[in-house]
């Protein structure tokens, strides 16, 4: 096989096209890697060997017949377990959905299947996507391949770890407050949160419907562009799905030209609260872009200070409503108490045992914020803050093309370090949450190694529907930094001590 599992998805796709490698061989190589390392990482909750191999064979046969195939046909992919997959277990990292096998596919999964991407399996995540470390999963934490004593970020730590550890070249994540970008930042991978409404949410198990968005998790900016183009598009089954057209993401990713691009550094998202070396890699990244012809200006978004507070009212409010359907009657777990098993008591017992502490905390918060006497004081005020955040971004984008900040305030922390301190955990998303409140797109691109030789990252934000700008600036920064490093950042990772590649 002349293409190895460390290649980019684009390189794998090219090798498949020329026949240097077959999809079956490529898929088996990834399944073997999962077999080798996932006992240690726990990035996968379910591996779908048979189905992935069947898909790969089908693609190989179609290619042999000379059929016109999608550019990514035959390249394997992993899917976050919050996305429903027909015939394949889907738990959202929760015990309450243990054993549930969905009878339908999410729209984005239909697209992956139609394009011939073998689905390797479902990736681990914080329960119902609530968390920043993948520690709230009911199925045990995922470990960061850079250092297995550390968290891989969250909620999509499984997808990010799988891609960073070469278990999958591509993965799907979801981002409600940063769950694609923050895991990307702490694992040295690329993650994109698309414009709200541009990728169908049909078949995503909803956490907070006005914030949730699915997107790509990859090792290169170009790979994210390729995957994003595949999963985006209008879907009549999602009432918030957009119909607007987009400029080409792959062309933007390949242009690597930032001359004249105005990049605004968000004053409120740097300095204090950000680890010194994370901040240093951010400053160096901007200097590299400036040298390549971008214009760097400072902008202020004064209401970002309140974004985290508003998010932790809006998100739990929506989640408390979305999670009401897990009642022991319709899906997954049902706990029947011995005495007087009335419907109400079955529901209470099922929810009591089926949900973990973080999910319960948020249901309580949300129910409280939505209660009659407090609705205006909490939920209403949070919605007003949301508008102020949107206005801040609108004013900033009148002056600049993209905005920039470090993606996460620190490098990956140790497993267990923040589990007893929900507020400290929530602070991980200080830089990513504002984009979700405003519905705008964001990308996280590795910026180098920071504290303890662990990855740090830069986040770029663009106006709604201008996702192509993220690929332009992200692709350019990746090329500039890789030139200075002499190769991809992941080449400098131990990638699981003691496990050979
Ligand atoms: N970490 C944030 C939270 O706990 C964001 C999660 C997400 O984007 N799904 O809510």
Boltz pocket constraint, residues with backbone or C-beta under 6 A from the ligand:
constraints:
  - pocket:
      binder: B
      contacts: [[A, 128], [A, 129], [A, 130], [A, 131], [A, 132], [A, 154], [A, 155], [A, 174], [A, 175], [A, 176], [A, 177], [A, 178], [A, 179], [A, 180], [A, 207], [A, 315], [A, 425], [A, 429]]
      max_distance: 6.0
